[in-house]
Amino acid sequence: MRISPKNLLLLLWLVVYRPAASQEADPEIRLLLQLDSVAKSPSSARHFAGLYLETTARAIAFYGEAAPAEKEFIERLELNFAGYFFRAAALPPGERSPVWKPYFSDSSLTAFQYQLLGINAHINGDIWQALVTGFTREELRVHRRHFIRFQQGLVIQFRQFYRDNVTTTPVTRLLDAGTGGLSRAFGIMMLSRWRKRQYRLAQFYYSDPGKFNRLLQQITRKKERIDRLVFRHL
């Protein structure tokens, strides 16, 4: 995926803005550099890594002036969350989680298909895991509003993603033209709904195992249905 000049400037600003002496130890800078490395690799993981790089750079900038507690929560979540993608990219096929197997199951997909599969895997498969392995039940209660607030930053990224890909396939062109552009608003709404559902799933993990298992099964079926749509129609 080609990173736009604007986002390259954003990444450059983040690196330059941090004091040079602290960059080597700065976990967020290391995360950006690791994503950039995967984005430049020959692996099919590069297609999602490029999009992930832009999104993470925006997240760091978005929370740059946040209160220390909020920044600490988001940084911990970013680093834990990214690990699921990095492990999927590095592991041999037989050891990958079911969440990421569809992404790596076909080496002949388009960049757009890989990006959609990566979005689906990371949002509908990885978020709740990153939350429960990184935070206690009480921390999830306290930081829910911080997690939700980042939707404002994701809207900017989604609009850019939409503009970049709206004419990629006959289906995306038809959806945009046939809805008068409302498909973009629908995509933003679904992104928000998916993220909130993952947070609710993480809370159920601690508070109600029965609800957790039922919701997880429901989400898994929906994720698998979206994967099939990406393979067959996009």
PEJO-V261715 format. One record per residue. N is the residue number from 0. SS is DSSP state (H for helix, E for strand, L for the rest). PSI is psi in whole degrees, -180 to 180 (none if undefined). Layout:
# PEJO-V261715
n->N ss->SS psi->PSI
n->N ss->SS psi->PSI
This chain:
# PEJO-V261715
n->0 ss->L psi->131
n->1 ss->L psi->129
n->2 ss->L psi->130
n->3 ss->L psi->153
n->4 ss->H psi->-37
n->5 ss->H psi->-41
n->6 ss->H psi->-28
n->7 ss->H psi->-39
n->8 ss->H psi->-38
n->9 ss->H psi->-45
n->10 ss->H psi->-44
n->11 ss->H psi->-42
n->12 ss->H psi->-43
n->13 ss->H psi->-40
n->14 ss->H psi->-43
n->15 ss->H psi->-36
n->16 ss->H psi->-38
n->17 ss->L psi->138
n->18 ss->L psi->137
n->19 ss->H psi->-37
n->20 ss->H psi->-23
n->21 ss->H psi->-8
n->22 ss->H psi->-38
n->23 ss->L psi->-34
n->24 ss->L psi->-6
n->25 ss->L psi->115
n->26 ss->H psi->-31
n->27 ss->H psi->-39
n->28 ss->H psi->-41
n->29 ss->H psi->-38
n->30 ss->H psi->-45
n->31 ss->H psi->-43
n->32 ss->H psi->-37
n->33 ss->H psi->-41
n->34 ss->H psi->-41
n->35 ss->H psi->-38
n->36 ss->H psi->-44
n->37 ss->H psi->-38
n->38 ss->H psi->-26
n->39 ss->L psi->1
n->40 ss->L psi->166
n->41 ss->L psi->-7
n->42 ss->L psi->152
n->43 ss->L psi->-17
n->44 ss->H psi->-19
n->45 ss->H psi->-30
n->46 ss->H psi->-43
n->47 ss->H psi->-33
n->48 ss->H psi->-38
n->49 ss->H psi->-44
n->50 ss->H psi->-40
n->51 ss->H psi->-37
n->52 ss->H psi->-48
n->53 ss->H psi->-45
n->54 ss->H psi->-42
n->55 ss->H psi->-40
n->56 ss->H psi->-41
n->57 ss->H psi->-39
n->58 ss->H psi->-44
n->59 ss->H psi->-42
n->60 ss->H psi->-40
n->61 ss->H psi->-40
n->62 ss->L psi->13
n->63 ss->L psi->-34
n->64 ss->L psi->14
n->65 ss->L psi->165
n->66 ss->L psi->152
n->67 ss->H psi->-40
n->68 ss->H psi->-40
n->69 ss->H psi->-44
n->70 ss->H psi->-40
n->71 ss->H psi->-40
n->72 ss->H psi->-49
n->73 ss->H psi->-40
n->74 ss->H psi->-45
n->75 ss->H psi->-43
n->76 ss->H psi->-45
n->77 ss->H psi->-49
n->78 ss->H psi->-42
n->79 ss->H psi->-43
n->80 ss->H psi->-47
n->81 ss->H psi->-29
n->82 ss->H psi->-32
n->83 ss->H psi->-40
n->84 ss->H psi->-45
n->85 ss->H psi->-40
n->86 ss->H psi->-40
n->87 ss->H psi->-38
n->88 ss->H psi->-29
n->89 ss->H psi->-27
n->90 ss->L psi->152
n->91 ss->L psi->157
n->92 ss->H psi->-42
n->93 ss->H psi->-13
n->94 ss->H psi->-1
n->95 ss->L psi->152
n->96 ss->L psi->154
n->97 ss->H psi->-28
n->98 ss->H psi->-40
n->99 ss->H psi->-6
n->100 ss->H psi->-42
n->101 ss->L psi->-39
n->102 ss->L psi->-43
n->103 ss->L psi->10
n->104 ss->L psi->-15
n->105 ss->L psi->125
n->106 ss->L psi->6
n->107 ss->L psi->17
n->108 ss->L psi->165
n->109 ss->L psi->164
n->110 ss->H psi->-39
n->111 ss->H psi->-44
n->112 ss->H psi->-44
n->113 ss->H psi->-42
n->114 ss->H psi->-43
n->115 ss->H psi->-42
n->116 ss->H psi->-38
n->117 ss->H psi->-42
n->118 ss->H psi->-46
n->119 ss->H psi->-45
n->120 ss->H psi->-46
n->121 ss->H psi->-41
n->122 ss->H psi->-48
n->123 ss->H psi->-1
n->124 ss->H psi->-33
n->125 ss->H psi->-27
n->126 ss->H psi->-49
n->127 ss->H psi->-36
n->128 ss->H psi->-42
n->129 ss->H psi->-34
n->130 ss->H psi->-46
n->131 ss->H psi->-26
n->132 ss->H psi->-14
n->133 ss->H psi->-15
n->134 ss->L psi->151
n->135 ss->L psi->170
n->136 ss->H psi->-43
n->137 ss->H psi->-39
n->138 ss->H psi->-38
n->139 ss->H psi->-38
n->140 ss->H psi->-45
n->141 ss->H psi->-38
n->142 ss->H psi->8
n->143 ss->H psi->-44
n->144 ss->H psi->-30
n->145 ss->H psi->-39
n->146 ss->H psi->-45
n->147 ss->H psi->-36
n->148 ss->H psi->-29
n->149 ss->L psi->-11
n->150 ss->H psi->-32
n->151 ss->H psi->-42
n->152 ss->H psi->-36
n->153 ss->H psi->-30
n->154 ss->H psi->-42
n->155 ss->H psi->-45
n->156 ss->H psi->-41
n->157 ss->H psi->-40
n->158 ss->H psi->-40
n->159 ss->H psi->-44
n->160 ss->H psi->-42
n->161 ss->H psi->-47
n->162 ss->H psi->-38
n->163 ss->H psi->-27
n->164 ss->H psi->2
n->165 ss->L psi->-27
n->166 ss->L psi->14
n->167 ss->L psi->-41
n->168 ss->L psi->162
n->169 ss->H psi->-36
n->170 ss->H psi->-46
n->171 ss->H psi->-37
n->172 ss->H psi->-43
n->173 ss->H psi->-43
n->174 ss->H psi->-43
n->175 ss->H psi->-48
n->176 ss->H psi->-41
n->177 ss->H psi->-22
n->178 ss->L psi->3
n->179 ss->L psi->31
n->180 ss->L psi->-2
n->181 ss->H psi->-19
n->182 ss->H psi->-29
n->183 ss->H psi->-45
n->184 ss->H psi->-37
n->185 ss->H psi->-41
n->186 ss->H psi->-41
n->187 ss->H psi->-42
n->188 ss->H psi->-43
n->189 ss->H psi->-39
n->190 ss->H psi->-45
n->191 ss->H psi->-43
n->192 ss->H psi->-42
n->193 ss->H psi->-44
n->194 ss->H psi->-43
n->195 ss->H psi->-38
n->196 ss->H psi->-37
n->197 ss->H psi->-38
n->198 ss->H psi->-41
n->199 ss->H psi->-39
n->200 ss->H psi->-43
n->201 ss->H psi->-39
n->202 ss->H psi->-39
n->203 ss->H psi->-31
n->204 ss->H psi->-38
n->205 ss->H psi->-36
n->206 ss->H psi->-29
n->207 ss->L psi->90
n->208 ss->H psi->-34
n->209 ss->H psi->-49
n->210 ss->H psi->-38
n->211 ss->H psi->-50
n->212 ss->H psi->-40
n->213 ss->H psi->-43
n->214 ss->H psi->-39
n->215 ss->H psi->-43
n->216 ss->H psi->-41
n->217 ss->H psi->-46
n->218 ss->H psi->-41
n->219 ss->H psi->-43
n->220 ss->H psi->-42
n->221 ss->H psi->-40
n->222 ss->H psi->-45
n->223 ss->H psi->-36
n->224 ss->H psi->-41
n->225 ss->H psi->-42
n->226 ss->H psi->-44
n->227 ss->H psi->-39
n->228 ss->H psi->-41
n->229 ss->H psi->-43
n->230 ss->H psi->-42
n->231 ss->H psi->-30
n->232 ss->H psi->-6
n->233 ss->L psi->none
